[in-house]
Structure formats: C-alpha cells, structure tokens
Amino acid sequence: MTLFVQERDRWQAVLARDAAAGEDFVYAVTTTGIYCRPDCPARRPRRRHVRFFAAAAAAEAAGFRPCRRCRPELAERAPARLVAVACRRLKAAEEGLPLAVLAARLAVSPRRLRRLFLDTLGTTPKRYRMAFRRARLRHLLEGGEGVTAAMYGAGFGGPATFYAQSDAALGMPPSAYRRGGEGQRIRYALRRTGLGWLLLAATDRGVCALEFGDDPKALEEGLRRRFARAGRIEKDPVLDGWLARVTAFLEDPAAPLDLPLDIRGTAFQERVWRALRTIPPGETVDYGELAKRIGAPRAARAVGAACGANPTALVIPCHRVRRRDGGLGGWRWGAERKRRLLEAEARVREKEKGEG
C-alpha cells in the first residue's frame, strides 16, 4: 500500500495527476496562493513554487485558498473519504497509530473521527486496526509464514499482545493454525434436505460452519481447504443430534435452533451476528434498520458485508435481512433458498397468529 510521504513521491504524483494520491496530501502554489488536489487538471506549476500539506485544513491555515476547479476542500471533508483515508493509514502503520495522532494528520478532532468511524463502519479506529491485524495474521499464517514473522508482519508489537489476542483471532494456537489446523479435531456431517445438501461442522467448542450447497463433495472440499490438516471425523453422535435439530427447524421454523458456536469475526461482525439472532422467525428487517439496532445507523453497507461473512446459515439467520426497497436481496447460499426459507417462516408466523 502506497502512502505519499516523501516530497519527491508527492511531486511525481502531481506530475502524473494521480487521483489516488489525493487521499494523502494536497499541494499549494506560492505564486497564486491556491492549493489543489494532485489530480487537478490545471497547468502544473514549477516545482520550486510548490508546498505540500497533509490536509486541506493545514493548507488553509497556512494562508492558501482552495482551487475552484478541483475543489479539494469539499472532497476532503466528505465523511466517507475521511474514513477511507483513515483506514488506509491505519493499515499502513507498522505500529499502533493513536487516535489523536491520526486525527491530527487528517485535520479533524479525535471525537469527530471516532464518530465518523462508528457511523460509517460501526466500529472505532482502534477496533478497526485490531480487526485488520487479525485478518492479516490469518493471511500470513495461511501463506506459510512462520509464527514470529506473521506476528510482526501483522503489526503486533510483541509476543505479549500477540498471544493475548491470537486465540480469539484464530480459535487455536498460531502454530496449529499455520499447519492448517493440525492437531485440531473437526467433526462434520452431511445431509440432503429440501434446500439441497447441508454441511454441519464443529470443533470441540461448537459449530464452526453450517452451509448449503448443491454438491456434497464441493462442501467437503471447502471444509478441507479451510482446515487443511485438521483431523476430520464424519460420524459423531453429538453432531448427528445437532443436525437433526437443524433438519427439524427446516421442517418447522418455529422450532428453537440454539446451538453452541465457535466462529471468529471482527468486533463489528460479531455485533451484527448477535443482532441477527434476535430477529424471530417470520420477521425481516432491512440493512438500515439492522444498522440502527447495533447503534451504527450509517453503516448499512458494512452490515450487509457482515451478513455476507456469516459462516453459519440458519443459526445466525442472515436470511431475515432484506433490501430497503423490500426486495429479497442476495444470500450467500442462494436467493432461491432464501426465498423459500422466508416463505416457510412467514407461513408459521401466520399460523401462530391465527391460533392466537
């Protein structure tokens, strides 16, 4: 990820009219008193007349006024852009980037930046950085990096912080995760249902996957890729009982489906998943309403992404979320399956109302 910090890199970005560089700086021209975005279509000034600033507010504080062609002050103050720039800088920071420092670089108050994160992404800058580090850690370990190299490559400052968070991030020791779950036990079962094949997989802690598919072999292969070296047990009486409960739910959506879970997500994803479990059968909400329920009213798009990342169909009922216009919307395991589930749940709901 490129951050335009050095002046020589910034000047090259100005010459190339690099739009991406506009997320990192503005430039001002001393002879005109105007500052611009790097991709401004205006004629390029001489290098000796150019000064660089990290933010529009800094350029204005130095006495420069915004260009009327590229309007750098409007683009920079857009909330979505501020959050996007902040996210890039959090990802690029090799060590922790305190909120006060990040806010100062973006020329906004820490309080406003934190509020923008909560409204846009449903999480704080600190938690966003933590989630990114965890995702980066998984990526590096899966790519074959050693535990120590992955620890520093993901931005963990040292072993103490790393090992305190690694179990929550991976669900197992880092060395075992790197070896594809070697030494772990994954139990799974497959069953044909009216909605196609269903795979239920669990660790010793609880259900880690519940997925629909058209091909049982493809479902097994997906599980194998996820836990490449884990010991897999196909027959297990406890899992058979759980699978029977799932099957009963499909036949009667009013039946309880409260299974222990062993899943990992970001802090925001887990908030969304908890909220999803409070939506009763026969009811639906749109993404905006769900965002309001978790206290992040502007994070509807992020809520949609969290629903899409749900690894356990039915137990976490992400199928109960529709588009704002009332449309069905997509579903990770197929829109047709989603439609049939919602219709079955609606029938049960109407039946309960009639009996009441």
N, C-alpha and C positions, 0 to 999 in steps of 0.2 A: 504494500500500500504506500503510495507516494504522498508525502507531505512536503509542500514547498516552503522550506525553512530558509535555505541558503539564498542569498540575493541573486547569485548567478542563475540558480534554477528558476527563481521568480521572473527574472528578466527574459529567460528563454521561453517561459510560459506566456509572457506578454507578447513576444515576437510571434509565437505560434498561435496566438489568440485561443489559448487552451481554456475551454469553458469549465473543465473540472477544477482548474486552479482557482477559480473564483470562490471555492469553498474554503480556501486557506488564506487569502490576502486580497487587498486592493492596492492599487498604485496611484500616486499623486504626481502631478506635474507642477513643478515650482514656478514655471513661467506663466502658467494660466491660472493657477490656484484651484484646479479641478482634480478630483480623484475619480477613478474608473475601476470597473471590473477588468480582469486580464483579457477577456474576450470582447471588449468594447470594439465596435467597428471603426472608431475614429482613427485618424492617421497616427502612427506611432511617434512618440516624442524622442528626443535624443536621450541616451542613457544618463548623461550627467545631470539632466533636469528631473530625474525620476526618484521618488522616495516610496518605500513600501511600508504598508501598515497591516497589522493582523486583522483589523476590523474597520468597518466604515466609521464607527464612533470614534476610533482613535484618529482617523484622518480628519474628521470634523473638529476634534479637539485641538488639532494642530493648525486649524485655520483654513482648511480646504473645504470646498463645496462640492456636492455630488454632480456627476455628469448627467446632462439631460437626455442623453442618448441611451446609455446602458442602465441608468437608474440604480446604481449599486446600493443605495441606502434602502430601497424597497425590497430588493432580493434578499439582502442580509437580514432584515428584520422579520421576514416571514417565519413563523414558528416552526414549520416543517423543515425549513432549511437550517435553522439554528440547531435543531435536534439532529439533523443529518450530519452537520459538521461536527457537532459534539461527539456523536457516535464514532465517526472516523478517527477523531483524535483519541478517544478512549481506547479504540482498538490498536492504534499505532503506538501508544505509550508503552514503553518497555517496562516501566514500573508504575505503581499507583499514581493516578492523577487526581489530586484533591479537588473537590467541587469548587472551592474558592479560586483555585488556580485556573481551572477550566473555564469558569465563568468570566474571570478577568480577561482571558485570552479572547473570549467572544464578546467582550464589552457589554455584558449583561450582569445583573445581580445573581448571586447564588440561589436566592429564593425563587427568582423568576425561572432560571434554568431548571431547577428541580421541579417546579410546577409544570413547565412545558414537557418534561420527560413523563411525568405522571399522566398528563392529559393526552399525550401523543402515543406513548408506548405502554403506559400503565405500570411503569416501574421507575425507580430512581437511577441516576447515573451510576451510583455505586453498585447497585444490583445488576444493572446492565453490564457493567465491566466484569462483574463476577460471573455472570452467565456466559459472556464471551470467553472468558478464561477457561471455564469448564468445557465448553464446546471445542475450543482449541486444543485442550488437553486430550479429549477423546480422539480428535482427528490425528494428533501426533502419535498417540499410542497405537491407534489402528494402522498408521502408516509404518510402524516398525521402529519408531524412535525409542531409545532407552528411557527408563523412568526419570532419571535425573535430567536428561536433555529435554524431555517433554515438559517437566516441571518448570524449567526456566524459559523454554520456548513459549509456554502458555502464559508467562508473565507472573508466575508465583515467585514471591521474593525469597522464599527459603523453605526448608523442609517442614517447619512447624505449621505455617499456614497451609502448605500443600496437603499434608496428611490430615489436617483437621477438616478439609473440605473434600478430599478425594473420594471418600466413601459415599458421601452424599451425591457427588457428581457421577460416580461410576457404578455404585452398587456393589462393589467388590474391591479388593486391594488393587492398586495400579498395576502391579506386576502380573496379576491374573488377567486383568482387562487387556493388557498388551499382548498376552498369549491367547487372545480370543476367548477368554472365559475359562481357560484351562484350570481344572480343579473345581470348577463350579458344576452344579447339577441343575439341568433344565429339564423339567418334566413337560410333556406335551401330549395332546390328544386331538384327533381329527374326527369330525362327524359331518355327515351330509344333512343339510337342513332345507327347509323350503326356500331359503335365501341363498342356497349354494353351500359350498364347503365352509366349515368353520374350524379354525385352529385356535386352541386354547393352550397357552404355555405359561409355566410358572417356575419361579425359583423357590427356595426354601422360605422366602419371605412373603410371597404372594404372586398374584397374576402379573406377568410382565408383558403379555401380548394376547389380544383377542381379535382375530382378523377374519374377514370373509374373503372368499376367492372362488374362482371357477375351476381351478386345478389344484388338487391336494399336494401334488409334487412341487408346484411352484410355491405354495405356502411353506412346505417343509424346507425348501431351498432358501427362502428368505430368512427363516429362523436359523438355518445353518450358517448363513453368511454373518448374521448378527452375533452369534456365539460360536465362532468357528471351531474352537477346541473344547468347548464345554461338553461334559458328559450328558447325553440326551437319553431320557427314559420315556418310552412311548406308553407303557402300561403303568398306571398308578391309580389305586382305588380312591384316593382323595381327589385327584384331578377328575376322575370319572364322575364323582359326586358333583363337583363344580360344573362340569359340562352338562350334567343332567339338569341343573338349576338354570343354566343358560337356555337349554332347549325348552324347558318349561316356560321361561319368560317369552320366548318367541311364539309359543302357542297361546300364552295368556299374559300379555304385557302388564297386567296388574300384579303379577307375582313379584315378590321382592327379589332384587338382584344385588345383594350387598356382599361382594367378595373382597378378601384382602388383596391389596395391590402392592406391587413392587415396581414402580415406574419412576423415571427421573425426568425432570423438566426444569426450565428456568423458573424463577420465583413468579414471574408473570403467568407463565403457562399453568403452573400449579394453582394459582388463584382462579384462573378461568376454569380449570378442570373441577375444582371444588364447587364453583358456582353452577356448573353444568349438572352436577349430581343433585342439586336442589330442585331441578325442573321435573315435575311429576309427569308420568305417562299421560298422553293426551293433550299436553300443553306444549306450546312452542314460543320462542322469543326470537327477535331479530338480533343481529350482531350489535347494533347500537344499544338496545335495551340491556343486553348482557354486559356490555362495557360499562353502562351506568351502575349495574348491580355490583360490580367489583370496584367502583369508585374511580373509573377512568373513562369518563363519558366521550372523550375524543379518540379513544383507542379502538374503534370498531374494526379497523383493518387488522390491527395486531391481534384482536380477539379472534378474527377469522383464521389467522395463521396458527394461533394456539389450538383452535379446534382441529385444524388440519394435521397438527402434530400429535394428536391424541393416539396412543398406541393400543387402546383397549376399547373397542366398539362396545356399545350397549352398557357396560359397567359405568363408563363415563359417556353419557348419552349426547354426544355432539350432534347426533342426527336431529335433535329437537331445536336446532337453530336454523331459521330461515333468513332469506334476504329481507331487506327493509320494505321492498315493494310487495311482499307477500309471496314472492316466488320461492320455489323449493330450494334453489341453491345447490351447489355440489356437495359431494360427500366422498371421503377418502375411499370408501368401499363401493361406490357406485350410486348414482342418483336414483336408479330404479329401486334398489334395495331401501334407500332412504324413504322413498315414496310409500312403499309397501309397509314399512315399519310404522310410519306416521299414520297411515290409514288404519292399521290394526289397533294402534293405541287410541285413535280417535273413536273407534267403534266401542272399545272397552269403556272409554270415558262417557260416551252417550248412554251406554247400558247402565252404568253406575248411577247416572243422573235419573234415568227412568225408574230404577228400583228405589231411589231415594225419595 
